[in-house]
Amino acid sequence: MRSGDALLRRAGRPPAPQSTDQVRTPDRLHPGAWWLWALALGAAATRTTNPLLLALLLTTSAYVVLTCRPHTPWARGYSAFLHLALAVLLIRLLFVVALGSPVPGTHVILTLPEVPLPDWAQGIRLGGKVTAEGVLFALYDGLRLAALLVCVGAANALAGPSRLLKSLPGALYEAGVAAVVALTFAPHLIADVQRLRAARRLRGRPDSGLRGLLQVALPVLEGALERSVALAAAMDARGYGRTAEVPAAVRRTTTALTLGGLLGVCAGTYGLLTAVGGVYGLPLLLAGLLAALAGLRLGGRRSPRTRYRPDRWTPRGCLVAGSGIAVAALLFAAASTDPAGLRPGVVPLTAPTLPLWPAAAILVGLLPAFLAPAPRQEQPS
């Protein structure tokens, strides 16, 4: 191919331009596949408080992120979500130590001075006895929330929100832009702080401590304001918020389908989460999803957009998304068949055990590490 282009240049003829399919990165998965995989793992984390299963879930997501994440600025934001998850866990434990726990316990770890409260604050206490049962209950509950946050961070690291925005239907474009701006705030902020700290170290100035923090904060704030102004100008230049004329009947049908579909999804999800609604929950959820998708399809007519080099769904992308959905489905099934294994009790105080087939189901989430391509240097789109 290169020799043919060279011959064309010698003859004075420019080489033929490459098609869009040739320019598109062939090994890049659809961003929706990564987000479905990560959110499905997060949904699986909500079904258990077993610390062994949650640790296995965290290890699975971390291994896939380290194996498959690209060399892009937003991929470095995964460590920020890890720190946020650790902070949430520590705050949850601090609350149970300071405010007590509703779980009764007999194994007292320590006794803090208790502050007397008025009668209208009954049920709340400050200080007092801290039991091992209450601390373990808070640890299990906080670890579940931390796993959910780490899964969202994995989705943000594996597929940038800006790529996901290109794949959203037109009806969700405005809401998608707001979500993308919110999700990319932390990665950009971390990149700015790292860049400024490296520049201060090269100049021989302090980059840690209170003085270094204060001197880095002002340039970071200035960069954030400049980026906001540039984003607003780019959105205005690209016609953000413009809509097309559609008939009134189409607008009413779109509203009815979207609203009815969302209500069906909420009712179906509630039915699946309750014991008495298992019969009607799944059909109502599927009907709501179909109605909501039809409403979004019609609503996309109001915001016509073109996509430059759109991402395509491939068999590997479907397998990646399916592996996460399989983990969530198997954990949902295990929660109804073996609730004691997925939600270990703390009263009486016993050590949690590792249920075998739920643990094997979580290992299905490792499939993207073998299906996804090796990370390569690429420019953010």
VENTA-V805292 format. One record per residue. N is the residue number from 1. RES is the residue in one letter. SS is DSSP state (H for helix, E for strand, L for the rest). Layout:
BEGIN
n=N res=RES ss=SS
n=N res=RES ss=SS
END
This chain:
BEGIN
n=1 res=M ss=L
n=2 res=R ss=H
n=3 res=S ss=H
n=4 res=G ss=H
n=5 res=D ss=H
n=6 res=A ss=H
n=7 res=L ss=H
n=8 res=L ss=H
n=9 res=R ss=H
n=10 res=R ss=H
n=11 res=A ss=L
n=12 res=G ss=L
n=13 res=R ss=L
n=14 res=P ss=L
n=15 res=P ss=L
n=16 res=A ss=L
n=17 res=P ss=L
n=18 res=Q ss=L
n=19 res=S ss=L
n=20 res=T ss=H
n=21 res=D ss=H
n=22 res=Q ss=H
n=23 res=V ss=H
n=24 res=R ss=L
n=25 res=T ss=L
n=26 res=P ss=L
n=27 res=D ss=L
n=28 res=R ss=L
n=29 res=L ss=L
n=30 res=H ss=L
n=31 res=P ss=H
n=32 res=G ss=H
n=33 res=A ss=H
n=34 res=W ss=H
n=35 res=W ss=H
n=36 res=L ss=H
n=37 res=W ss=H
n=38 res=A ss=H
n=39 res=L ss=H
n=40 res=A ss=H
n=41 res=L ss=H
n=42 res=G ss=H
n=43 res=A ss=H
n=44 res=A ss=H
n=45 res=A ss=H
n=46 res=T ss=L
n=47 res=R ss=L
n=48 res=T ss=L
n=49 res=T ss=L
n=50 res=N ss=L
n=51 res=P ss=H
n=52 res=L ss=H
n=53 res=L ss=H
n=54 res=L ss=H
n=55 res=A ss=H
n=56 res=L ss=H
n=57 res=L ss=H
n=58 res=L ss=H
n=59 res=T ss=H
n=60 res=T ss=H
n=61 res=S ss=H
n=62 res=A ss=H
n=63 res=Y ss=H
n=64 res=V ss=H
n=65 res=V ss=H
n=66 res=L ss=H
n=67 res=T ss=H
n=68 res=C ss=H
n=69 res=R ss=L
n=70 res=P ss=L
n=71 res=H ss=E
n=72 res=T ss=L
n=73 res=P ss=H
n=74 res=W ss=H
n=75 res=A ss=H
n=76 res=R ss=H
n=77 res=G ss=H
n=78 res=Y ss=H
n=79 res=S ss=H
n=80 res=A ss=H
n=81 res=F ss=H
n=82 res=L ss=H
n=83 res=H ss=H
n=84 res=L ss=H
n=85 res=A ss=H
n=86 res=L ss=H
n=87 res=A ss=H
n=88 res=V ss=H
n=89 res=L ss=H
n=90 res=L ss=H
n=91 res=I ss=H
n=92 res=R ss=H
n=93 res=L ss=H
n=94 res=L ss=H
n=95 res=F ss=H
n=96 res=V ss=H
n=97 res=V ss=H
n=98 res=A ss=H
n=99 res=L ss=H
n=100 res=G ss=L
n=101 res=S ss=L
n=102 res=P ss=L
n=103 res=V ss=L
n=104 res=P ss=L
n=105 res=G ss=L
n=106 res=T ss=L
n=107 res=H ss=L
n=108 res=V ss=E
n=109 res=I ss=E
n=110 res=L ss=E
n=111 res=T ss=E
n=112 res=L ss=E
n=113 res=P ss=E
n=114 res=E ss=E
n=115 res=V ss=E
n=116 res=P ss=L
n=117 res=L ss=L
n=118 res=P ss=L
n=119 res=D ss=H
n=120 res=W ss=H
n=121 res=A ss=H
n=122 res=Q ss=L
n=123 res=G ss=L
n=124 res=I ss=L
n=125 res=R ss=L
n=126 res=L ss=E
n=127 res=G ss=E
n=128 res=G ss=E
n=129 res=K ss=E
n=130 res=V ss=E
n=131 res=T ss=E
n=132 res=A ss=H
n=133 res=E ss=H
n=134 res=G ss=H
n=135 res=V ss=H
n=136 res=L ss=H
n=137 res=F ss=H
n=138 res=A ss=H
n=139 res=L ss=H
n=140 res=Y ss=H
n=141 res=D ss=H
n=142 res=G ss=H
n=143 res=L ss=H
n=144 res=R ss=H
n=145 res=L ss=H
n=146 res=A ss=H
n=147 res=A ss=H
n=148 res=L ss=H
n=149 res=L ss=H
n=150 res=V ss=H
n=151 res=C ss=H
n=152 res=V ss=H
n=153 res=G ss=H
n=154 res=A ss=H
n=155 res=A ss=H
n=156 res=N ss=H
n=157 res=A ss=H
n=158 res=L ss=H
n=159 res=A ss=L
n=160 res=G ss=L
n=161 res=P ss=H
n=162 res=S ss=H
n=163 res=R ss=H
n=164 res=L ss=H
n=165 res=L ss=H
n=166 res=K ss=H
n=167 res=S ss=H
n=168 res=L ss=L
n=169 res=P ss=L
n=170 res=G ss=H
n=171 res=A ss=H
n=172 res=L ss=H
n=173 res=Y ss=H
n=174 res=E ss=H
n=175 res=A ss=H
n=176 res=G ss=H
n=177 res=V ss=H
n=178 res=A ss=H
n=179 res=A ss=H
n=180 res=V ss=H
n=181 res=V ss=H
n=182 res=A ss=H
n=183 res=L ss=H
n=184 res=T ss=H
n=185 res=F ss=H
n=186 res=A ss=H
n=187 res=P ss=H
n=188 res=H ss=H
n=189 res=L ss=H
n=190 res=I ss=H
n=191 res=A ss=H
n=192 res=D ss=H
n=193 res=V ss=H
n=194 res=Q ss=H
n=195 res=R ss=H
n=196 res=L ss=H
n=197 res=R ss=H
n=198 res=A ss=H
n=199 res=A ss=H
n=200 res=R ss=H
n=201 res=R ss=H
n=202 res=L ss=H
n=203 res=R ss=L
n=204 res=G ss=L
n=205 res=R ss=L
n=206 res=P ss=L
n=207 res=D ss=L
n=208 res=S ss=L
n=209 res=G ss=H
n=210 res=L ss=H
n=211 res=R ss=H
n=212 res=G ss=H
n=213 res=L ss=H
n=214 res=L ss=H
n=215 res=Q ss=H
n=216 res=V ss=H
n=217 res=A ss=H
n=218 res=L ss=H
n=219 res=P ss=H
n=220 res=V ss=H
n=221 res=L ss=H
n=222 res=E ss=H
n=223 res=G ss=H
n=224 res=A ss=H
n=225 res=L ss=H
n=226 res=E ss=H
n=227 res=R ss=H
n=228 res=S ss=H
n=229 res=V ss=H
n=230 res=A ss=H
n=231 res=L ss=H
n=232 res=A ss=H
n=233 res=A ss=H
n=234 res=A ss=H
n=235 res=M ss=H
n=236 res=D ss=H
n=237 res=A ss=H
n=238 res=R ss=L
n=239 res=G ss=L
n=240 res=Y ss=L
n=241 res=G ss=L
n=242 res=R ss=L
n=243 res=T ss=L
n=244 res=A ss=L
n=245 res=E ss=L
n=246 res=V ss=L
n=247 res=P ss=L
n=248 res=A ss=H
n=249 res=A ss=H
n=250 res=V ss=H
n=251 res=R ss=H
n=252 res=R ss=H
n=253 res=T ss=H
n=254 res=T ss=H
n=255 res=T ss=H
n=256 res=A ss=H
n=257 res=L ss=H
n=258 res=T ss=H
n=259 res=L ss=H
n=260 res=G ss=H
n=261 res=G ss=H
n=262 res=L ss=H
n=263 res=L ss=H
n=264 res=G ss=H
n=265 res=V ss=H
n=266 res=C ss=H
n=267 res=A ss=H
n=268 res=G ss=H
n=269 res=T ss=H
n=270 res=Y ss=H
n=271 res=G ss=H
n=272 res=L ss=H
n=273 res=L ss=H
n=274 res=T ss=L
n=275 res=A ss=L
n=276 res=V ss=L
n=277 res=G ss=L
n=278 res=G ss=H
n=279 res=V ss=H
n=280 res=Y ss=H
n=281 res=G ss=H
n=282 res=L ss=H
n=283 res=P ss=H
n=284 res=L ss=H
n=285 res=L ss=H
n=286 res=L ss=H
n=287 res=A ss=H
n=288 res=G ss=H
n=289 res=L ss=H
n=290 res=L ss=H
n=291 res=A ss=H
n=292 res=A ss=H
n=293 res=L ss=H
n=294 res=A ss=H
n=295 res=G ss=H
n=296 res=L ss=H
n=297 res=R ss=H
n=298 res=L ss=H
n=299 res=G ss=H
n=300 res=G ss=H
n=301 res=R ss=H
n=302 res=R ss=H
n=303 res=S ss=L
n=304 res=P ss=L
n=305 res=R ss=L
n=306 res=T ss=L
n=307 res=R ss=L
n=308 res=Y ss=L
n=309 res=R ss=L
n=310 res=P ss=L
n=311 res=D ss=L
n=312 res=R ss=L
n=313 res=W ss=L
n=314 res=T ss=L
n=315 res=P ss=H
n=316 res=R ss=H
n=317 res=G ss=H
n=318 res=C ss=H
n=319 res=L ss=H
n=320 res=V ss=H
n=321 res=A ss=H
n=322 res=G ss=H
n=323 res=S ss=H
n=324 res=G ss=H
n=325 res=I ss=H
n=326 res=A ss=H
n=327 res=V ss=H
n=328 res=A ss=H
n=329 res=A ss=H
n=330 res=L ss=H
n=331 res=L ss=H
n=332 res=F ss=H
n=333 res=A ss=H
n=334 res=A ss=H
n=335 res=A ss=H
n=336 res=S ss=H
n=337 res=T ss=H
n=338 res=D ss=L
n=339 res=P ss=H
n=340 res=A ss=H
n=341 res=G ss=H
n=342 res=L ss=H
n=343 res=R ss=L
n=344 res=P ss=L
n=345 res=G ss=L
n=346 res=V ss=L
n=347 res=V ss=L
n=348 res=P ss=L
n=349 res=L ss=L
n=350 res=T ss=L
n=351 res=A ss=L
n=352 res=P ss=L
n=353 res=T ss=L
n=354 res=L ss=L
n=355 res=P ss=L
n=356 res=L ss=H
n=357 res=W ss=H
n=358 res=P ss=H
n=359 res=A ss=H
n=360 res=A ss=H
n=361 res=A ss=H
n=362 res=I ss=H
n=363 res=L ss=H
n=364 res=V ss=H
n=365 res=G ss=H
n=366 res=L ss=H
n=367 res=L ss=H
n=368 res=P ss=H
n=369 res=A ss=H
n=370 res=F ss=H
n=371 res=L ss=H
n=372 res=A ss=L
n=373 res=P ss=L
n=374 res=A ss=L
n=375 res=P ss=L
n=376 res=R ss=L
n=377 res=Q ss=E
n=378 res=E ss=L
n=379 res=Q ss=L
n=380 res=P ss=L
n=381 res=S ss=L
END
